Amino acid sequence: MPLRPLSPTEARVLGTLMEKARTVPDSYPLSLNAVVSGANQKTSREPLMQLSDAEAQEALDELKHLSLVVESSGGRTARYEHNFNRVLGVPDQSAVLLGLLMLRGPQTAGELRINSERWHRFADISSVEAFLDELQERSAEKGGPLVQKLPRAPGAREQRWAQLLCGPVDEAWLSVPSTAAPPPSSTAPSALSSRVDQLEAELASVRAQMDHLYEQLGLSRPGQE
């Protein structure tokens, strides 16, 4: 049975859990604070969001109802992990691509290969395209297609792919040139973006460790009485 379309907030929260499970495994599952911090990152996100704790919590609750998120029991601080692969019945490589599309919007196969570096290393663009084709040709018995190859945007050399977990593709994406990743020839901005991603991941890890420490001490973090 196919899932209902996810809201943009639900997709952002789910994608954040999928990302952090791979990039900061020592801090996973995530607390609500870490989910909000990850969802509101200023890099590797398209569009940028500014979710409140209440909005993120509502999205987590809805995703729990869909079995896409599981809440860890025990301790003072609730923690959350995704259950994406099992619910959707897709391999890890496909889950990586869908997570990136939820977080960064439509991307070309080349951009997806570059952006997936910290999640999973694809051998080449052809392997990325093979998994995308499989997701696009997914049978109705399995819930139908999960991605769509978009028409070539004006001035673009390659076609982009979009996820369908939020329903049909927004027409606004159909004519907008890709801005989700720098062109392959722009090595310096790419390196800078990777460094910023790494620093944000380290910050999220520190915050998660602080949450765990406060939890062990039976204390509330300042401003969270």
C-alpha positions in Angstrom: 0.0 0.0 0.0 1.5 3.3 -1.0 2.3 6.0 1.6 0.4 9.2 1.7 2.4 12.2 0.4 4.7 13.6 2.9 4.6 17.3 3.8 7.8 19.4 3.2 8.4 19.5 6.9 8.0 15.7 7.3 10.4 15.1 4.3 13.0 17.5 5.8 12.8 15.7 9.2 13.0 12.3 7.7 15.8 13.2 5.4 17.7 14.7 8.4 17.4 11.4 10.3 18.6 9.5 7.3 21.6 11.8 6.8 22.7 11.8 10.4 22.4 8.0 10.8 25.3 7.8 8.2 27.3 11.0 8.9 27.3 11.1 12.7 26.5 7.5 13.8 27.9 8.0 17.3 25.2 10.6 18.0 22.4 8.6 16.5 19.4 8.2 17.3 18.8 11.9 17.5 17.2 14.0 20.2 14.5 16.6 19.2 17.2 19.3 19.5 19.5 17.5 17.1 16.7 17.0 14.7 15.8 20.7 14.7 19.5 21.7 14.3 20.0 19.3 11.4 16.7 20.3 9.6 17.6 24.0 9.9 21.2 23.7 8.6 22.3 26.5 6.3 24.2 24.2 4.0 23.2 21.0 2.1 19.5 22.1 2.3 17.2 23.3 -0.4 15.1 25.1 0.4 16.3 26.5 3.7 13.9 26.1 6.6 13.6 27.4 10.1 11.5 24.8 11.9 10.5 25.3 15.5 10.7 22.5 18.1 6.9 22.2 17.9 6.9 21.8 14.1 9.6 19.2 14.2 7.9 17.3 16.9 4.6 17.3 15.0 6.5 16.0 11.9 8.1 13.3 14.0 4.8 12.2 15.5 3.2 12.0 12.0 6.2 10.0 10.7 5.8 7.6 13.7 2.2 7.0 12.6 3.5 6.0 9.2 6.1 3.7 10.8 8.9 5.8 9.1 10.3 6.9 12.4 10.8 4.9 15.6 11.1 6.6 19.1 13.6 5.1 21.4 12.3 4.3 24.9 14.1 4.9 28.2 15.9 8.0 29.5 14.6 11.5 30.0 15.3 12.6 26.4 13.3 11.0 23.6 15.4 9.9 20.7 14.4 9.2 17.1 15.6 7.0 14.3 14.3 6.4 10.8 12.8 3.1 9.5 12.8 4.2 5.9 14.4 1.2 4.2 12.1 -1.4 5.8 8.9 0.6 5.1 9.7 1.5 1.5 11.5 -1.8 0.8 14.4 -0.2 -1.0 18.2 -1.0 -0.8 20.6 1.3 1.0 21.8 2.9 -2.2 18.3 3.9 -3.2 17.6 5.2 0.3 20.7 7.4 0.1 19.5 9.0 -3.2 16.0 9.6 -1.9 17.3 11.1 1.3 19.5 13.5 -0.7 16.6 14.5 -2.9 14.4 15.2 0.1 17.1 17.4 1.7 18.5 19.2 -1.4 15.7 19.2 -4.0 16.1 18.0 -7.6 19.6 17.1 -8.7 21.4 15.6 -11.6 22.9 12.1 -11.3 26.3 13.7 -11.2 25.3 16.1 -8.4 23.8 13.2 -6.5 27.1 11.2 -6.8 29.1 14.2 -5.4 26.6 15.0 -2.7 26.4 11.4 -1.5 30.1 11.1 -0.8 29.7 11.2 3.0 26.7 8.8 2.9 27.7 6.2 0.4 30.4 6.1 -2.3 28.9 5.2 -5.7 31.4 3.7 -8.2 30.4 6.1 -11.0 27.5 8.1 -12.4 26.2 5.0 -14.2 25.6 3.2 -10.9 23.7 6.2 -9.6 21.5 6.3 -12.8 20.8 2.6 -12.5 19.3 3.0 -9.0 17.4 6.1 -10.1 16.0 4.2 -13.1 14.9 1.4 -10.8 13.2 3.8 -8.5 11.4 5.5 -11.4 10.2 2.1 -12.8 9.0 0.8 -9.4 5.9 -1.3 -9.9 2.4 -0.4 -8.7 2.5 -3.5 -6.5 5.4 -2.0 -4.6 3.8 1.4 -4.3 4.7 3.0 -7.6 7.6 5.2 -8.7 9.6 7.1 -6.1 11.5 9.5 -8.4 10.9 11.3 -11.7 13.3 12.5 -14.3 12.5 16.1 -15.0 12.6 17.8 -18.4 15.8 19.5 -19.2 15.8 23.0 -17.7 16.7 26.1 -19.9 20.5 26.3 -20.2 21.1 23.0 -18.4 23.3 20.2 -19.9 21.8 17.4 -17.8 18.4 16.5 -16.6 17.6 16.5 -12.9 15.8 14.0 -10.8 13.1 14.7 -8.2 11.6 12.6 -5.4 7.9 11.8 -5.4 7.5 11.1 -1.7 5.9 14.5 -1.3 3.5 13.8 -4.2 3.7 15.1 -7.8 6.7 17.3 -8.6 6.1 21.0 -8.0 5.9 22.8 -11.3 8.2 25.5 -10.0 11.0 23.0 -10.1 10.5 22.2 -13.8 12.0 25.3 -15.2 14.5 26.3 -12.5 18.2 25.7 -13.2 19.8 23.4 -10.6 21.5 25.2 -7.7 21.7 22.3 -5.3 25.4 21.7 -5.9 28.3 23.6 -7.5 29.3 22.5 -11.0 32.0 19.8 -11.0 34.6 22.3 -12.3 34.1 24.5 -9.3 36.4 22.6 -7.0 37.1 25.3 -4.4 33.4 26.0 -3.5 32.8 22.2 -3.4 35.7 21.8 -1.0 34.4 24.7 1.2 30.9 23.2 1.2 32.2 19.8 2.3 34.2 21.5 5.1 31.1 23.4 6.3 29.1 20.1 6.1 31.8 18.4 8.2 31.8 21.2 10.8 28.0 21.2 11.1 28.1 17.4 11.6 30.7 17.8 14.3 28.5 20.5 16.0 25.5 18.2 15.8 27.6 15.4 17.4 28.7 17.7 20.3 25.1 18.8 20.9 23.9 15.2 21.0 26.7 14.3 23.5 25.7 17.3 25.7 22.0 16.1 25.5 23.2 12.6 26.6 25.3 14.1 29.5 22.5 16.2 30.8 20.2 13.1 30.6 22.6 11.0 32.5 22.9 13.7 35.2 19.2 14.1 35.4 19.4 17.7 34.5 17.6 19.9 32.0 19.5 21.9 29.5 19.5 25.7 30.1 16.3 27.2 28.7 14.5 23.8 28.6 12.9 23.6 32.1 
